[in-house]
Structures are given as structure tokens and as C-alpha cells.
Amino acid sequence: MSIETVKFRGRHVPKGAVGAIVCGGLAIALLIAMCLIEAFGNAPLSFSGVAAVAAALASLVGLAWSVVSYYERDVFTGIPIAGMIVNGLSVILYAVVFFLGNT
């Protein structure tokens, strides 16, 4: 039994899925930083607005990237699914912060 018989048949981790997880982590970090600075600091409102828009764009781009990576041929699907979860959570977190900020 050689290594070729045990090896998976050309499957790979898509680069887009790794980028999607990075985008989701960046979006969550931006939202948490925005909330902490607003709660404890004297940051200008322009920083909060820029951070919120950047977080929303990063999470939407990451979500699209992970869906596209999921449907590629011969890929491991665990990483794209993790990207969808992380970016979905960041979209939900963005919506919660947006609606709580408007009340």
C-alpha cells in the first residue's frame, strides 16, 4: 500500500475560503473595536462610521467568497463552511450593533 492510494484525490483548500475567514475575523474585530472605543473612548464619530462600513463590506465580501469557494470542484468543504459561519456571525453582529445604535 503506497501513499498514492491513501492520498486524497487532488482535493485542496481553496485560497478564497481562507481569505473569507480572514475577512470575517477582520469584520468581527472591527465591530468589537468600534463598540469598545464608543463605550470607553472619545473617538470621533467618523471613526465609528468608517469602521462599521468596513466591517459590513468585509463580512459581505467574505460571505460571497466562501460561497464561491464552497462550489469549486475538488475542494475540502470544511474551510468554506467555517468561512460562511464566521461571516454570517459577523453580519448578524453588525445588524445587532446597527439596530441597538439606532434606538
N, C-alpha and C positions, 0 to 999 in steps of 0.2 A: 504494500500500500504506500504509494508515494504522496508527496504533498499536493500534487496536482489533482488528485482525486478527492482530497479533503477540502481544498480551497473553494471558496465561493466563486461562482462563475462570472467573473467580471463586474461584480457589484462594487459600487463605490459610494462614498459620502459626497453628496453634491455640495459644491462650494457656495451655492446660493442659500442652502439651508444653514450653513454655518454663519453666513452673513445675516440671515434672518434672525438667528438667536442673538447675534451681536446688536442688531437694531432694536430688538425687544428689550435687551438688557439696558441699552442706552436710553431708551424711552422711559423705562421704569426709574432709572437713576435720575434722569432729568425731572420727572414728576416728583420724586421724593425730595430732591434738592430744592425745587421750586416751593413745595409745601413747607419745608423747614425754614427756608430763607424768609418766606412770607410770615411764618409764625413767630420767628425769633429775631429777625433782622430788619434792617431799614433799607432794603433794596428798592430801587425804583420799579415802578410798575412795568416799565418796558422790558426789564429782565424776565419778569414772570410771563409776560405775553410771548416773548421770543422763545422761552423755554417750553411753554405749553404748545406752541405751534410746532416747534422742532420735535417734541415728543410725539405729537399726533402724526406728523409726517413720517417719522422713523418707524412708528408702530404700524402704520398702514403700508409702508414700503416693505417692511419685514414680513407682514402678513401675506402680501401678494407674492413676495419672493419665496416664502415657504410653501405656498400652494403650488406655484410653478415647479419648485424642486420636488414636490411630492409626486407629481405626474411625469417626471422624467423616467426614461427606461433604465432598468438595471441599477437601481439605487437602493441603499438601505433606507427604509422609510421612518426609522425611529427619530432621526435628527430633524427631518421636515415636520414631523408631528410635534416634536418638542418646540420647534420654532412657531408653529401655529398656536400652541398653548401659551407660550411666553408673550407673543404679540397679541393674542386675544385677551390675556390678562391686562396687558398694558392699555389696550383700547378701553376695557371696562374701567380700569383705574382712572384713565383720562376722563371718561364720561362722569364718573363719580365726583372727581375734583371739579369738573366744569359745572355740574348741577349744584354741588354744595357751595361753590363760589358765587353762584347767581342768587342764592337765597339769602 
